[in-house]
Amino acid sequence: MILVDSSVWVAALRAAESPEAAGLRRLLDDDAVALAMPVRVELLAGASAADLRRLRPLFSALPLWIPGESTWWLADSWLETAARAGERFGMADLLIAAIAAERESPVWSLVRDFERLEGLGLVERLRPEPSPRPSGENPPRGVTPKRHRAICT
């Protein structure tokens, strides 16, 4: 499973033909996407009423990873490592990284904080491959999109 950060979701939702949308569709089609509760809340908090009605059912089809007490302690334990390296991170990014690390899952994010967290050995980042189809090209006739397809269209 891949924990997809809000930065990727936002990029995919804003531009259906973006590399992020294509990569997210591919992962969704493979049932390889997990949603962390902080990401879900962040995305829904910024959504319009119409988008809320569209996103809630779609998000409910994904595995939801909720931080527990151990997740918070893991994020807390990283603070000294970060401080020794001269790094500081926001609470949300630390929490999302800790959720992924507990599940040994890579994080796909467009935020540089996750690159820096990976540099400290705290989290693994996903580097998606480019889309195999040229932008704008539809799937072959007769191929029906999966239930998640509507997220990035």
N, C-alpha and C positions, 0 to 999 in steps of 0.2 A: 504494500500500500504506500501511496505517496500523500504526504500532508501538503495540500496546496494552500499557500498563504493568500491573504486578501489581495495583495498587489497583483497577483496573476488573475484572480477572479475579476477584479475591476478592469484590468486591461482586456480580458476576454469579453466581458459584458459590454464594454464600450465599443469594441471593434470586432465584429464577427469574423472578419477576414485576417485578423492579426495572427502572428505566429503563436501567441499565447492561446488564442481561441482554438487554433488548429491542434496544438499540443494538448490542451485541456480536453477537447472532444475525443482525441485518441485515448487518453487515459480514462475518461469516463466510459468510453465504449469497451474498454478492457476491465471495467469495474475495479480500477486501481486507485481511486481517489478517496481519501478520508478527509473529513471536515472537523477541524478543531473547534470547540465551543467558542473560544475568543474570536476566531475568524468568522464564524456564523453570526455572532452578535455584532461584530464590526460591520459586516456587509449588510445585515438587516437594519442596523441603526442608520445607515446612510441611504436606505432605499425609500423610494416614494411609496405611497399607498398601493398603487398599481403594481409596482415591482415586488412589494411584499407579498401580494396575492400570488404572484408568479413564482417567486423564489422559495417561499416556505415549503410548498409541496415538493419542489425539486430537491431542495436540501434534505428533506426528510427521507429521500431515497438513498442517501449516502451514510456510511458509517460515521457516527458522531463520537469524537474523542473528547472526553470531559476530564479536566485536570482534577486530580485528587490531592490529598495532603502530601503524598510523596513527590508529586510533580512540583509543588511549590518549594519543597525542601531542596529538590534537585536544582531548580533555578537559583535558589538562595546560595547553594554551595558553589555555583559558578562565579559568584561575585568577586571572590578573592582572586580566582584565576584571571578574570577579566581585568581587575584592578592592577595586578602584578604586570600585566601586559600593556597597561596604559589604556585600556579599552573601557568604554561605558556603553550600556545597552538600555533601551527602554524596557519597561516591565512587560509589555505585550509581546515583544519579540523574544524575550527570555522565556516567557511562559509557553509560547508556541514551540520554540526550540526544545524545551524540556518535555513537552507532550510528545513530540516526534522522537526524541532520544529515548524516552521510556519504552517506546514501541519499536525501537530500532528501525525507524522509517526515515527516509530522506525528506527534506523540505524543498518544495519548489517555490521560490520567492524571487521577486525582482528587486528586493530591498538589500542594500549592501551590508546591513547588519548581519545577515545570515552568512554572507561570504566571510565576514570577520569572525563570526562564531565558529564557522567551519575551520578557519585558520588556527583557532585555539583548540581544535580537536573536540569541540563540544557537540557538534551536529554535522550531519552529512547533507549536502545540497544536491538536488537533482539538476542536471543540465540536459534538458530535453533535446532530442534530435529534431532537425528541421522536418517540416511536414513533407511526406512523400508526394503529395499532389500539389500541383501549382495552385496558387491562390485563385479562388473563385471557381475552380473546377468542382463539379458535383460528383458524388459517388456514382458508381455504375448503376444503370437502370435495374430496378428490382431489389436494390439494397434498401432495406428499411432502417431508418435511424433508430437507435436505442432510446429508451425513455429519457435519458439524460441530455439528448441532443439539443433540446430547447434551451438549455442553460446558456449556450454560446451562440445563439442565432437570433 
